[in-house]
Amino acid sequence: MMKYIALIIFIVSTSIHLFASARKDKPLRDKTKPFILLALLAFYCLCADKIAWSVVLALIFSWLGDILLIPKGIKWFTAGGISFMVSHFFFVLSYLKYIDFTKINSLWIILLGAFFFILVCFIFARLKPHLPKPLFYPMALYLLINGTMNCFAIFRYLSDPSKGALITVIGAILFFISDTSLFFVRFKKDSRLKTHFLVMLTYSIGELLIVLGLITK
């Protein structure tokens, strides 16, 4: 019963936050944002047969990143990015225990690494004119780390093509899309993305799918 309550809180807080994002209502966005990951963390802890502390820490650092990104300013943005980098590290640790690299063709590892490297280079070639110079390389590094998290989610699927692994891959990809969208919303003033709606839609669903993938066999 409690896990359904946690899921309802997640859905309601996310829905209100998305409404506020579409309306550019920052006060309401700021009030609802902290509840999204807290509810998801509770949902994971109530659903998991065996709680993995790497997953708990990944969600805690994601939540902390959410909080640090609420205030405006480069220092807060940087602090939030660092917190999310730590979160990605713990997600990678969460996937590792499911991965048997002997079942993965080494060519896939090379191709996936090259794909995300080229993709990040392409994204930042478009962002470069709009970014503060001190942030260019740290932000590129951050997105590469997100790409690495995606690679390990895919490695898990290649090692064991289960339903849970596939769900996690979709969630990881949405997380990558969310971060990319955030960079364009924050820094590219003529971007078609005018609000945080897409950022938070892909982020919230992405985190939920990652968690569902980790508790689904």
PyMOL commands that set and color helices and strands:
alter all, ss='L'
color gray80, all
select helices_A, chain A and resi 2-22+26-47+53-68+74-96+101-103+106-130+133-159+163-187+197-215
alter helices_A, ss='H'
color red, helices_A
deselect
rebuild
show_as cartoon
